[in-house]
Amino acid sequence: MKKTSLSKTNLFLIIFLTMIFSLMQVSLGYSNLLQQEKKSTKGTTVEKKDASKSSQEVKKAEKEELICAVTGEEADPSLKMEYKGKTYYFCCKKCVKKFKENPEKYIK
């Protein structure tokens, strides 16, 4: 009879230890998952910052380009002309005409 009770105790102990070991494995797996998630979130934040910087740089470049090629004043975005693969902007129609007459004079 003592053997039987000892076997039941051993069986209970084995089951209990197995459950604790399983819970530890699950806990460690969840911890690793959280760490990976934090890393990927940080990468996303950096990517978003880089993307916003590049869009800001594009907007800045567009503002810089909106200068009349003839007078150097602020240009009208609707008054533009391509010459040798580059787009030039103008403040008025008179400047467009001057540029067309002698573009090399103004691109320097």
CYANA upper distance limits for C-alpha pairs under 8 A (distance plus 0.5 A):
  1 MET  CA      5 SER  CA      7.04
  2 LYS  CA      6 LEU  CA      6.53
  3 LYS  CA      7 SER  CA      6.58
  4 THR  CA      8 LYS  CA      6.74
  5 SER  CA      9 THR  CA      6.69
  6 LEU  CA     10 ASN  CA      6.65
  7 SER  CA     11 LEU  CA      6.51
  8 LYS  CA     12 PHE  CA      6.53
  9 THR  CA     13 LEU  CA      6.56
 10 ASN  CA     14 ILE  CA      6.60
 11 LEU  CA     15 ILE  CA      6.69
 12 PHE  CA     16 PHE  CA      6.52
 13 LEU  CA     17 LEU  CA      6.56
 14 ILE  CA     18 THR  CA      6.55
 15 ILE  CA     19 MET  CA      6.68
 16 PHE  CA     20 ILE  CA      6.82
 17 LEU  CA     21 PHE  CA      6.58
 18 THR  CA     22 SER  CA      6.60
 19 MET  CA     23 LEU  CA      6.66
 20 ILE  CA     24 MET  CA      6.72
 21 PHE  CA     25 GLN  CA      6.83
 22 SER  CA     26 VAL  CA      6.78
 23 LEU  CA     27 SER  CA      6.57
 24 MET  CA     28 LEU  CA      6.61
 25 GLN  CA     29 GLY  CA      6.61
 26 VAL  CA     30 TYR  CA      6.63
 27 SER  CA     31 SER  CA      6.65
 28 LEU  CA     32 ASN  CA      6.71
 29 GLY  CA     33 LEU  CA      6.68
 30 TYR  CA     34 LEU  CA      6.76
 31 SER  CA     35 GLN  CA      6.86
 32 ASN  CA     36 GLN  CA      6.74
 33 LEU  CA     37 GLU  CA      6.65
 34 LEU  CA     38 LYS  CA      6.70
 35 GLN  CA     39 LYS  CA      6.81
 36 GLN  CA     40 SER  CA      6.70
 37 GLU  CA     41 THR  CA      6.58
 38 LYS  CA     42 LYS  CA      6.70
 39 LYS  CA     43 GLY  CA      6.82
 40 SER  CA     44 THR  CA      6.72
 41 THR  CA     45 THR  CA      6.76
 42 LYS  CA     46 VAL  CA      6.82
 43 GLY  CA     47 GLU  CA      6.62
 44 THR  CA     48 LYS  CA      6.56
 45 THR  CA     49 LYS  CA      6.71
 46 VAL  CA     50 ASP  CA      6.66
 47 GLU  CA     51 ALA  CA      6.53
 48 LYS  CA     52 SER  CA      6.59
 49 LYS  CA     53 LYS  CA      6.62
 50 ASP  CA     54 SER  CA      6.72
 51 ALA  CA     55 SER  CA      6.77
 52 SER  CA     56 GLN  CA      6.59
 53 LYS  CA     57 GLU  CA      6.63
 54 SER  CA     58 VAL  CA      6.73
 55 SER  CA     59 LYS  CA      6.74
 56 GLN  CA     60 LYS  CA      6.59
 57 GLU  CA     61 ALA  CA      6.58
 58 VAL  CA     62 GLU  CA      6.62
 59 LYS  CA     63 LYS  CA      6.74
 60 LYS  CA     64 GLU  CA      6.73
 61 ALA  CA     65 GLU  CA      6.66
 62 GLU  CA     66 LEU  CA      6.86
 63 LYS  CA     67 ILE  CA      8.33
 65 GLU  CA     88 TYR  CA      8.02
 65 GLU  CA     89 TYR  CA      7.69
 66 LEU  CA     74 GLU  CA      6.63
 66 LEU  CA     75 ALA  CA      5.47
 66 LEU  CA     76 ASP  CA      7.55
 66 LEU  CA     77 PRO  CA      7.10
 66 LEU  CA     89 TYR  CA      6.40
 66 LEU  CA     90 PHE  CA      8.27
 67 ILE  CA     72 GLY  CA      6.01
 67 ILE  CA     73 GLU  CA      6.03
 67 ILE  CA     74 GLU  CA      5.19
 67 ILE  CA     75 ALA  CA      5.22
 67 ILE  CA     89 TYR  CA      6.72
 67 ILE  CA     90 PHE  CA      7.30
 67 ILE  CA     91 CYS  CA      8.13
 68 CYS  CA     72 GLY  CA      5.28
 68 CYS  CA     73 GLU  CA      5.80
 68 CYS  CA     74 GLU  CA      6.43
 68 CYS  CA     75 ALA  CA      5.23
 68 CYS  CA     76 ASP  CA      8.46
 68 CYS  CA     88 TYR  CA      7.95
 68 CYS  CA     89 TYR  CA      5.72
 68 CYS  CA     90 PHE  CA      4.56
 68 CYS  CA     91 CYS  CA      5.84
 68 CYS  CA     95 CYS  CA      8.37
 69 ALA  CA     88 TYR  CA      6.70
 69 ALA  CA     89 TYR  CA      6.58
 69 ALA  CA     90 PHE  CA      6.45
 69 ALA  CA     95 CYS  CA      8.46
 69 ALA  CA     99 PHE  CA      8.29
 69 ALA  CA    106 TYR  CA      6.71
 69 ALA  CA    107 ILE  CA      7.60
 70 VAL  CA     90 PHE  CA      7.51
 70 VAL  CA     95 CYS  CA      6.42
 70 VAL  CA     98 LYS  CA      8.14
 70 VAL  CA     99 PHE  CA      7.30
 70 VAL  CA    106 TYR  CA      6.45
 71 THR  CA     91 CYS  CA      8.34
 71 THR  CA     95 CYS  CA      8.13
 73 GLU  CA     91 CYS  CA      7.31
 74 GLU  CA     90 PHE  CA      8.39
 74 GLU  CA     91 CYS  CA      6.79
 75 ALA  CA     79 LEU  CA      8.03
 75 ALA  CA     89 TYR  CA      6.27
 75 ALA  CA     90 PHE  CA      5.30
 75 ALA  CA     91 CYS  CA      4.59
 75 ALA  CA     92 CYS  CA      8.21
 76 ASP  CA     80 LYS  CA      8.34
 76 ASP  CA     89 TYR  CA      7.32
 76 ASP  CA     90 PHE  CA      6.50
 76 ASP  CA     91 CYS  CA      5.62
 76 ASP  CA     92 CYS  CA      7.78
 77 PRO  CA     89 TYR  CA      7.04
 77 PRO  CA     90 PHE  CA      8.22
 79 LEU  CA     89 TYR  CA      6.30
 79 LEU  CA     90 PHE  CA      5.95
 79 LEU  CA     91 CYS  CA      7.52
 79 LEU  CA     92 CYS  CA      7.57
 79 LEU  CA     93 LYS  CA      7.87
 79 LEU  CA     96 VAL  CA      8.10
 80 LYS  CA     87 THR  CA      7.12
 80 LYS  CA     88 TYR  CA      5.98
 80 LYS  CA     89 TYR  CA      4.79
 80 LYS  CA     90 PHE  CA      6.58
 80 LYS  CA     96 VAL  CA      8.36
 81 MET  CA     87 THR  CA      6.07
 81 MET  CA     88 TYR  CA      5.79
 81 MET  CA     89 TYR  CA      7.00
 81 MET  CA     96 VAL  CA      8.36
 82 GLU  CA     86 LYS  CA      5.85
 82 GLU  CA     87 THR  CA      4.79
 82 GLU  CA     88 TYR  CA      6.55
 83 TYR  CA     87 THR  CA      6.88
 83 TYR  CA     88 TYR  CA      7.82
 90 PHE  CA     95 CYS  CA      6.59
 90 PHE  CA     96 VAL  CA      6.71
 91 CYS  CA     95 CYS  CA      7.33
 92 CYS  CA     96 VAL  CA      7.27
 93 LYS  CA     97 LYS  CA      6.85
 94 LYS  CA     98 LYS  CA      6.79
 95 CYS  CA     99 PHE  CA      6.54
 96 VAL  CA    100 LYS  CA      6.71
 97 LYS  CA    101 GLU  CA      6.87
 98 LYS  CA    102 ASN  CA      7.09
 98 LYS  CA    103 PRO  CA      8.33
 99 PHE  CA    103 PRO  CA      5.24
 99 PHE  CA    105 LYS  CA      8.48
 99 PHE  CA    106 TYR  CA      7.24
102 ASN  CA    106 TYR  CA      7.88
103 PRO  CA    107 ILE  CA      6.83
104 GLU  CA    108 LYS  CA      7.26
